[in-house]
Amino acid sequence: MADYELPPPSAFQSLSSKDRITIITHLLEKSPALESLILPGFLSATSYGELVAYSRALLLNLASESQNDPTKREILLEILAAHPRLGARKIDSAHSVAEQASLQGEAEALAALNKEYEEKFPGLRYVVFVNGRPRDVIMADMRSRITRGEYELEKIEAVNAMCDIAIDRAKKLGAGHIA
């Protein structure tokens, strides 16, 4: 995955569904539910910035609707669970491994915080744009979000973090300027 380079947005129209799914996986993680959500409108995007903005809008709408719709809640939780836990020993995404490099050395503390977070917010996974920040900053953010205890706000935070990560990944994977 680390050697992957995004095709130019001008190629979007000629990409197969498989190629579009590959892009979604690189930007947002592997999730069949996410693929099903994003694929129908993928071709309307003319840039990676538009693709991520489109994804963010869909995910925020899903987060809002999930408040009163158990089916949509399950879909959202499946999508958010595609992101690995912070500090997890086994991470399938090469992108996530690189992004979490600054968090190494705190496995026990992160495991305890992950457990506490997931008990406070059943079904959710803590998602944050690490962006090279030191582990103490990330752990303080996690602690403050646990203390805040607002489930609906956590869904929004997770969606926004996922999309911020996607923008960063697009830049790193050769998309250049994200318009």
Disulfide bonds with the S-S distance in Angstrom:
none
